[in-house]
């Protein structure tokens, strides 16, 4: 990394619970991230499941149609954004930017808690309609009382933090490249690459456009190779247990 390049300071991996997929029994983590810069930006990436899952996750997932796809294995009070941020000594009010990688239910649950922040998301994702549930159900909408920054090209949103359009899993999916002082480059693939296995199969789990998804996968892999980056997948059951979780961090 060139000394002239701007960098963020810390990257935290947030634990928003565990989920098991019916079709193959795969157990996956539900991740979020928080990036801190030395310019006082605090960037939250995704927000996990909606608040009504705190009361009865099983009943909520059945009502929302998520139960058709799998079941929640672990979702305690500690697995929601406010509790995860507390591990870093932060409160929701401290977040300056919320990056929404895409509109699936396990990524957008608490977006309404962060309307004070600039919401960064793909322009195509915002245009595609409300957040998505399974079976065509939805009881959320994008907040109206928020400031949006809609992305349709690679965009730096803070020192060392670049948002990358990676369509395919959804119309406006975005990934992030985070540059750090010691770990150097980390790529948060999100669901553009759910797990390492997709590098071999070329198929994206749940992808709405497999051709676009494959192009996005190749782009991120080539970027990771060129920059010797640490590539974090969206829901990789093998990688998830190995990642440092908040309050630990990458710097």
N, C-alpha and C positions, 0 to 999 in steps of 0.2 A: 504494500500500500504506500502510495506517495505521501510524504509528510504534509503536502499541500492540501490533501483531501480532508474534508470535514468528517467528523465521526460523532456518533452518539456516545453516551457514557456507559449505560447499563441496559441489558436486555433480561427481563424476567419472564419465565414461563409460568403461566397460571393454570391451575388444575380446576376445571369445571365439571369433573365427575367422570364416571365410567359407564360405558354402554356396550351391550352385547348384540351383535347382528344375528337375527334368526337364521338367515340362509346358510351361513358357514360357521356360526358359533364364535366368530372373531370378537375379541374383547378390545375395545378401542378407548383411548382417552379422549376427552373433550377439551381441547386446549384454548387458551387465550394468551395474550402477551402484553407486556407493558414495557415501553422504551422510555428511558430518561435521557435527556440531553443536558449539557451545561448551560443551555440558554433558557432553562426553566420550562421546556416543553415536556409534557408527560403524555405519552401516546398510548392509549389502550387499543388493543386489537381484538375485536369480537367480545361478546358478553355472555356466552353460554345459554342455558335454558331459561325460559320465562319465569317470572316470580311465582306464578301459581303452582309451579313444580315443587316449591318448598313445602307445601302443605301435604300433598299426596302425589308423588311423582308417578306412581303406577296409574292412578286414576286419570291424571292429567294427560299422560302419554296415550292412553286409550281414547280419551275424548278428542285429542288432537289428531288422531290417526297414526301417531308415531309407533304405537304398539303393533301395527301391521309390519313394520320393518325390523323391530328389535325391542329390547327391554333395557331399562335403566338399572344398572347394577349398584351404583354408588352415587348418591346425590344428597349430601348433607349440607347444613347451613354454611359450612366452611367452603363449599364449592360454588358460591355465588360471588359476583364481582366485588361487593363491598368488603366481604371477609378476606378475599384474596388480596385486595389492595391494602388492607390493614397489615398484612404480613410485611409490607414495604414501608409502613408508616404513612400511608396515603389514605385519602378519602375520595369519594367520587368527585367532589368539587375541585380536587387538584388536577383532574384530567383536562388537558387542553385540546386534545384531538381524539376522536374515536374513529378508527379505521374499521369498516365493515367489509370483511373479505367477500361475503356474499349473503344472500337472504335466507338461508336454511335455518330452521327453528333452533338448532343448537349453537348458532352463532349470533343471534340477534335478540335474545330474550330480554335484555335489560337496556336496549338502546334508549328508551324513554327516560332513563335515569341520567342520561348524559347529554341532554339537549343544550346544556350550557357550553359544551365543547363543540368544536367544528367537526361535523360528521363527514368523513372522507370515504367515498365509495365509488364504484364504477358507474359511469353515466348510464351504461346499458342496463345495469342492475336496477338502478332507480327507475328507469323507464319501463322495465319489464313487469311492473306491478308490485303488489305488497309482498312482504316476507312470505316464504313458502313453508307450508306444512305438508304432511303426507296425505294422500288421498284427496288432494285438492282443497283441504280445509285451511282456514286462516282466521285468526281473530286478532291479528295485529296489523298495524299500518305504519308506514314511515312517519316519524314525527313531523308535524307541520311547523311547530314553533322552534325550529332549529336552523342553524346555518350549515349549508352543505357545500362541500367542495367535490365536484363530480369529475372523475378522472377518465380520460380516454387515451392517454399516452403516459409514458414514464414520467413521473412527477416527484421531485424532491419536496417533502412537506416539512422537514426539519433537518438540522445538521446530521448527516449520516443516515437519514431515513428516506428511502425512495419507494414509492408505490408503483407497482408494475401491473398493467392490465394482462390478465392470463385467462381469457375466456375459454369456455368449453364445458367445465363442470356446471357452470351457469353462464348466462349471457354476459354478465359484467363482473365476473370474478376477478379479484385482484390479489396479488402476492406482494411481499415486501422484501427489499434488500436493506439490511442494517449493517452499517460499518462501525466497528468497535475498536478501541485502542489496542487490545491484546488478542482477543479472539479473531480480530479482523472481520472478514465478511461472513454474515449469517444470512441465509435466504429462508424466509418463512413462506413455504410453498402454499400453505393452506390446502384447500381441497383440489387445487390444480394438480397436486400429486398427493394422493391420500396415503400411500405407503410405497415402500421401495419396490414391491412386486410389480407396480404399474410401469416401472421403467422397462421391464421385460415384456409384459403383455401388451403395452401400448393402450390399454383400456382404462378409462377413468370411471371409478365407482360413482354411479349416479349421474354421469356426464350427460348433459343435454345435447352436446354436439361433439361426437368423438373425434372428428377431424380437427376441430379447433383445440380440443383438449390435448390431442397428441402434439400439435404444434406448440402449445404452451408448455407441455412437459419437456419437449426438446429444447425449447428456449431456456428454461430454468436450469436444465442439466448442463447445457453448454455454458451458461453464465457461471454456474458453480465450478465447472472444470476450469474455466479461464481465470477465475478469481480465487481458485483454491478455497472455495467457500464451504462452510458448514451448512448443509441442506437439511432443514427440519420439515418433515412431512406432516400432512394434515391429521392423519389418524393411523399412524403405524403402530401396531400392537407390540412390535419388537423394539422400536426406538423409544416409545413413550416412557417406559420405566427407567431408561438410561439418562433422560434429560434432567438437568438441574431444575428444581421447582422453587418458586418463591417461598421463603425470602432469599434463597441462594440466587445467583445471577451469573450471566456471562458479561464480561467487560473487555 
